Amino acid sequence: MRSTRAALSRFRQRNPDQNQGFPGYAPRVNEAAARAVFARYLAGSRTAAPADLAPLAARVPPSDDPRIAVIHHALTGIADGRTGRPHAARHLETVLRLVAAHRLDEDPLYLECALTCLLTLRRPHEARPRFAAGIDRLTGDPAREARLRTMLGVGDAWAGDLRSGRDELIRARALATDLDVRAEATSFLIKCHALAGDLTASAAHLSEARELAARAGSTWVAPHIAECVAALHLARGDVEAWAGALEFLVGHGVGVVSGLLYEHRWELAGHHALRGDRERAAALLDGVADPPVGWPGAPVLPAWRAWIAAPADPGAMAVAESALSGLTRPLERLGRARLAWLLGAQHARLGRRADAVRLLETAYTGYAVLGAAGLAARVEADMARPPAAVPGEDPLTRTERRVATAVGDGLSNREVAARLSISVKTVEFHLVNIYRKLGVRNRTALARRT
């Protein structure tokens, strides 16, 4: 009772309009009314803005009845989580504890409460072992089953089991009768197929997801599509389109739910730094604190920030590589492979053969184990372009090789100069020697040679 009174006090502070002018007043609801409120949440969660969920949470106050308490904590935790309010995790953990203690997951509504809270806590690897059997027992409610299988598929893919995630999402998409649920399942298939290397299927799902999201009027699925299409651009090797997608994601703050909010920003800053535009890189990170402990990717982001500030510094790169060992959770495995890829590719550009091979092999293995054949193929392409040869095998000096590699990457003389911290005149001087030594006449021919 004491915890319920404290919860009621917090509830009244957060929802003064519910007090009706009486200090001890809190609205009373029975289970049927609470279930109806949660049903309204389910109907609008994919089309409503996050801030619009808070009024629903205010309609179900704390209660000693575990069934009503589950709905109260679920609605409050989800609304707080999507709007960045504190204590969201406490509410979400309470839901999981109550559902397990009272075996409420035998009821489909409470099963959906618990699964939604588990994913909001960013623990996707627990979804299948905890809730798949309950979902398999569902009968006669295809709409709910589609929602649950969408979440289960997202959990699988998010935790690194791309094949199971893809298969579950395809099943959910076939069951879905609501436009918003079908749009959500289809949008995640964009990313699953892109990561797996089926670019044709990914592009087809992109066209369908855009149409479905527009027809549903979804304020959540529509921007989320950009998060998935970024993976398609990356798998295609279209770096400019990928960077453009990241600019949209960072500019609109997309990534809170997926846990990629910081990773999007760090990726974009790193992209600019590696292209020699340190001012744009710094502008993206200046004044942005590192994420809280426990956020996906948090163990590596401080070292990644330091590398972005000094993209050619072997010491900063060594610290970033060492930080990879901190990415141990299932949902961090894709990020671990990605950063190893970025580090390996940069070592290759700078002529550090052993470092490049070690990190690119790490990235390739990481992607292959997850079934991310699309990204593994891109890493393999980088591995097929060897870094500068050891002395005695290469007619170019170390600096000439770095200039040639940068030009081969499509950079202008000014961008090459910024990347290597040398003057434009020095770049031009080295290019004259490079052309002479390699027997080429222009940048296009040089790019083919490098």
Secondary structure, DSSP 8 states (H G I E B T S, - for coil): -HHHHHHHHHHHHH-GGGSTT-TT------HHHHHHHHHHHHHHTTTS-GGGGHHHHTTS---SSHHHHHHHHHHHHHHHHHHT-TTHHHHHHHHHHHHHHTTGGGSHHHHHHHHHHHHHTT-GGGHHHHHHHHHHT--S-HHHHHHHHHHHHHHHHHTT-HHHHHHHHHHHHHH--SHHHHHHHHHHHHHHHHHHT-HHHHHHHHHHHHHHHHHHT-TTHHHHHHHHHHHHHHHHT-HHHHHHHHHHHHHTTTTTTTT-HHHHHHHHHHHHHHTT-HHHHHHHHTT-----TTSTTTTTHHHHHHHHHSTT-HHHHHHHHHHGGG--SGGGHHHHHHHHHHHHHHHHHTT-HHHHHHHHHHHHHHHHHHT-HHHHHHHHHHHHS-----TTT-SS-HHHHHHHHHHHTT--HHHHHHHHT--HHHHHHHHHHHHHHHT--SHHHHHHH-
